[in-house]
Amino acid sequence: MVHITTIYHCVNCDAQFPKWEGRCRECGQWDTLKETVKPAKTAPSAKASEVIDFSSLAEQSSAPRASTGFNEFDRVLGGGLVPGVLILIGGDPGVGKSTLLLQTAAAMASHEEDSNKSVLYISGEEGAEQIKHRLDRLKISARNLKFLGSSDIETIVATIAEINPRLAIIDSLNTIRSEGGLVGQQSHLRRATERLMTLAKQTNIPILLIGHVTKERQVAGPKTLEHLVDAVLYFEGVEGGAHRILRAVKNRFGGVQEIGIWRMTGEGLIEVPNPSAAFLKERQINVPGSAVTALLQGSRVFLIEVQALVSKTRFGYPQRRVTGFDLSRLQLLIAVLAKRLRLPLAYYDVHLNIAGGLKANEPAMDLPVALAIASALKNVPLSDDVIAVGEVGLQGEVRGVVDLERRLEESSRLGFKQAIIPSQELHGQIKLTLLKVSSVQEAVNQTIAS
């Protein structure tokens, strides 16, 4: 006997409830629950299918990848675009997401080996004339670059399948509507993403989606969008700064440690092949509160400057402010400096900045942060040719870090002469003068005069 089941689903977020409610508990919208009557599921009648033993399969070679035209973009993706990949790219308004993808589209459309393959740019926000004006301003060739101005998912899917482009770009996902629904509804965004994922896998066409972000700088829409796509990338920049950073938070075909760096100019985005030199270009020497460290990001080492400002507090409790570093970690390091070195930081405000706009949260940042704070408090600069790398424990001890040899090699290449490092074993020839320390107090005493 088949029983009838009544459920109520939200037309905005597609959440389901056993009884009617005035307000959806998932999305918070009022009067969006609609009654649905459907037969209850009967016992499954499907037969067991054949399973495959992985040990019986031959070793598979890696899937061929297509270059985006940017070495930085390819590095973040893990070597380029995999056929049939669906990528979601988020970022603040005006950071340059559309510029990055327009330049990528032009580079792939002009690829000599696939000159007969076009790239399709789909926009539900701008018209063809607006896109063409941007192409002209950026001095980008429009050869083999086609445009579709539509926000209907059925039209988009049918057009991509018919044209069969080398790459499809949708700007943006949040303007797509599905099944006659309102633009931006969470349930329709999820259905549209599912349709695009199915299309990408069936046709092997890479699809790039631009997504809007919320105030918390998360991709707008249901969280399931990030689970549906193959990769989630964030394009970031410092307000008023020229550098742009692309990082992956999910990547089924590569790691999430790599980052790509560009510089925004009047003619578009230009790759930064030597980020260390770019980040240290405007560094001032012999200034208290400044320390240089070697940051490890994926397969590359970046030399960055840690800046600290310590000033007498004017309020009942000291202020702690950070940019590009973890606030909780800063407070922990301040507590270690106050307890183990007896520095009177309880009466001072501490402001910390990672120059260049990078986010540096790895443990190796502890020692340069501690030295920068001590230098600012004592008003004594560190030597301009020294770098510091090391993790600091709660007892004030300096612990070892990974890939220390690579960090020292990059520092030597950029002209640094000394390095303050943990007392750990090193392999290979090191060209720097090494100052091995076992505690943060030892590091401060040997580098910063009282």
GUMITOR-938712 format. One record per residue (C-alpha): x, y, z; residue in one letter. Coordinates in steps of 0.1 Angstrom, whole numbers, plus 2048, in hexadecimal, padded with zeros to 3 digits. Layout:
XYZA
...
***
This chain:
800800800M
80D8227F6V
80A83D810H
806862807I
81F87A817T
81989F81BT
8388B681EI
83D8DB81CY
85A8E9808H
86890C806C
86791B7E3V
8849317ECN
89E9197FAC
88D8F77F3D
88E8ED818A
8748D3822Q
85F8D1842F
8458B884FP
82B8D4857K
8238F784BW
83491485CE
831939855G
85693E852R
871928843C
88A91E85ER
8A691A844E
8A593B830C
88F950846G
87695A82BQ
85195D834W
83494B823D
84A93680CT
840913817L
82A9017FEK
8188E0802E
8248C27EET
8138A07EEV
8278827E2K
82685D7E7P
83C84F802A
85A83C7F6K
8558167F4T
86F7FC7FBA
88B7FF7E1P
8887E67C4S
8A97ED7B3A
8C17D17AFK
8E57D27BAA
8FD7DE7A0S
9207D2797E
93C7E17ABV
95F7E879EI
9807DF7B0D
9987FC7ADF
9B67E47ADS
9A97D678CS
9AA7F877AL
9C9803767A
9DB822773E
9CA840765Q
9DE85E757S
9D5881763S
9BA89274FA
9C68AB735P
9C48CF740R
9BF8EE72CA
9D390D735S
9C092D73FT
9DB943731G
9E594D754F
A01939765N
9F3946787E
9D093A77EF
9DD918773D
9F1914793R
9D391A7A9V
9BE901794L
9D98E6797G
9E78E9774G
9CA8F775FG
9A68F0757L
99A8CC758V
9808C273DP
95D8C574CG
9678D876BV
94E8EF77CL
95F90C78FI
94F9267A5L
9639477A9I
95995F7C4G
9669817CEG
95C9A47D9D
94B9BB7C0P
9649CE7ABG
9829B87B4V
9879AD790G
97598B78CK
96699476AS
9879A375ET
99A983768L
98196D755L
97F983737L
9A5982733Q
9A395C739T
98895971EA
99C96D705A
9BC95970CA
9AA938707M
9979446E8A
9B794E6D7S
9C992D6DEH
9D99236BDE
9D38FD6C2E
9AE9026C6D
9A79206B0S
9879106A4N
97A90E6C8K
96892D6D5S
9639396F9V
940942704L
93B95F71DY
91995F72DI
90C97D741S
8EB985750G
8F79A675EE
9089B8740E
9009BB71BG
9169B36FDA
91F9D86F9E
92B9DB71DQ
9409BC71AI
94F9C86F9K
9579EA708H
96A9D8724R
97D9C370BL
9879E26F8D
9929F3718R
9A79D5722L
9B49D26FEK
9A89AE6FDI
9A299C6DCS
97F9906D6A
9899756BDR
9759556C3N
9659656E1L
93E9636E0K
9249726F7F
902967704L
8ED980717G
8D496A72AS
8CC96074ES
8B5943746D
8C692274FI
8B490E734E
8C0927719T
8E4926728I
8E6900728V
8D88FD705A
8F09176F7T
90E908707I
9058E56FAA
8FF8F26D7E
91E9086D4I
9358EF6E6N
94E90A6F0P
9719046FER
96791771DL
94792572BA
946942743I
92794D756I
92696F765D
91696B77DS
90594D78EL
8EF9627A4N
8DD971785T
8D294F778I
8AE94677BR
89F923778S
87C917771E
86D93A771G
878941795G
8859627A2L
8AA96B79CV
8C09627BAG
8A99497CBQ
8BE92F7DCQ
8AB9117CFS
8AE91D7ABH
8D39247B0L
8D99017BBR
8C48F279ER
8D7908785A
8F88FC793T
8ED8D8791E
8E38DD76CR
9058ED764L
9188D1776M
9058B7762T
90C8CA742L
9318CE749A
9358A9750K
92289E732Q
9338B5719T
9568B8729N
9538DE726I
9648F2743P
94B90B752I
956928768L
93B93877EL
93E95B78FI
92D95C7B0G
92397A7C5H
92F97B7E9V
91E98580AT
92999D825K
93C981835E
94F97C813R
93F95A80DQ
9309507ECV
90B95A7ECA
8F193F7E9G
8ED91D7FAP
90C90D808K
9048EE7F2T
9119027D4L
9358FE7E0E
92F8D87E4H
9218D57C1L
93D8E57AEV
9608D77A8D
9738F57B4A
96C9157C8V
9849327C3L
9859547D4Y
9939737C2F
99E98C7DDE
9AF9AD7DFG
9B89C77F9V
9A29E67F8E
9B6A017E6G
9D29E97DDG
9DD9DD7BBA
9E39B97C2H
9C999E7BDR
9CB97B7CCI
9BA95B7BFL
9B793F7D8R
9A591E7D8A
9909127F5V
9858F27E3K
9948E07C5N
98C8BC7BBR
9A88BC7A1F
9C48CD7B5G
9CF8DB7D7G
9C28F97E9V
9E49067F5Q
9EE9197D6E
9E593D7CFI
9E89537B0G
9F29777B1I
9EA993798W
9EE9B9797R
9D09CD78BM
9D99E8771T
9C59FE759G
9C99E373EE
9BE9C6754G
9CF9AC76AL
9F49A5767I
A04987777E
A1E98C792V
A3997278BP
A4F97D7A9N
A379847C6P
A529867E0S
A639A37CFA
A419B47C9A
A379B27EEF
A589BF7FBL
A5C9DA7E1K
A4F9F67F7E
A5E9E9817R
A70A0382DQ
A909F883EI
A9CA00861N
A78A0686DV
A6D9F888FP
A509DF88DG
A5A9CF86CS
A649AB867A
A67996847V
A5E972845T
A5B95682BA
A3794B826L
A30929816L
A129287FEQ
A0F9077EBG
A2E9027D6S
A3B9267DAR
A4C93A7F5V
A4295F7F9F
A5797880DL
A4099081EI
A439AB838E
A329AA85AV
A2A9CD868Q
A229D488CA
A189F489DL
A189F68C3V
A0AA158D4S
A00A1F8F7K
9DCA178FDT
9C3A33904R
9A6A1D90FF
99FA0592BG
9AC9E7918Y
9C59E48FCP
9B99E18D8Q
9C59C58C0R
9C09C989BR
9CD9B387FV
9CD9B2859T
9D6992847G
9DD97F868F
9C896B881D
9BD98189EL
9BB9648B7S
9DF95B8AER
9EA97E8B3L
9DB9808D5Q
9EC95F8DEL
A0E96C8D3L
A0998C8E7I
A01977906A
A21963900V
A369838FDL
A2699291CA
A2B972931K
A4C965925R
A5E98591CL
A4C99C935R
A449B591AL
A299CE927P
A129C890AL
9F39CA920A
9F79F091FY
9FB9F38FAY
9E69F08DBD
9F49D88C1V
9EC9DB89CH
9FA9C1883L
9FA9C285DN
A069A9843I
A129C0827A
A069B9804G
9E39AB80CG
9ED986812L
9DC97282DK
9F7961841A
9EB94985BN
A0592D85BE
A1892587BP
A3993186DA
A2C955870M
A2E954896D
A5295E89AL
A5397C882P
A32989891V
A419878B4A
A619988A9L
A4E9B3897A
A3A9BA8B7I
A599BB8CDA
A6B9D18B4S
A4E9EA8B3A
A4B9EA8D9L
A709F08DFK
A72A088C1N
A909F58B4V
A919E9890P
A9C9C6885L
AB89C386CS
AAD9C9849D
ABD9AA83BD
AAE991853V
A8F97A850I
A7E96786CA
A6B94686AV
A5D931887G
A3F92589BE
A3C9328BFV
A2E91B8DAG
A1C9258FAL
A3C92190EQ
A4E9398F7G
A6191E8E5E
A689218C0V
A5D9028ACR
A678F588AG
A558FC86AV
A508E9849V
A658EF82AD
A7E90583CL
A988FF822E
A8290D806R
A7A92C81AR
A9F933820L
AA892D7FCE
A8E9477F1E
A9A96080BS
ABE95C7FFS
AB39617DBR
AA49837E4L
AC498F7F5G
ABD98881AF
ADC97F82EK
AD0972850Q
AB395C85CA
AA495787FI
A9893387FI
A8F917897P
AA98FE8A3S
AA08E3889Q
AB58CE872E
ABB8DC84FL
AC48C982FH
AD88D8813G
AEF8F6810Q
AE1916820I
AF0937814K
AE294C831L
AF1953853T
ADA93F86AL
AD194A88DL
AC092B89DK
AAB9338BBV
A9891C8D3S
A819378E3S
A719588D9V
A839688F6Q
AA595E8E7E
A9A96B8C5A
A9098D8D3V
AB09908E8N
AC79898CBQ
AB699E8B1T
AA79BC8C4I
ABC9D08DCA
AAB9DB8FCS
***
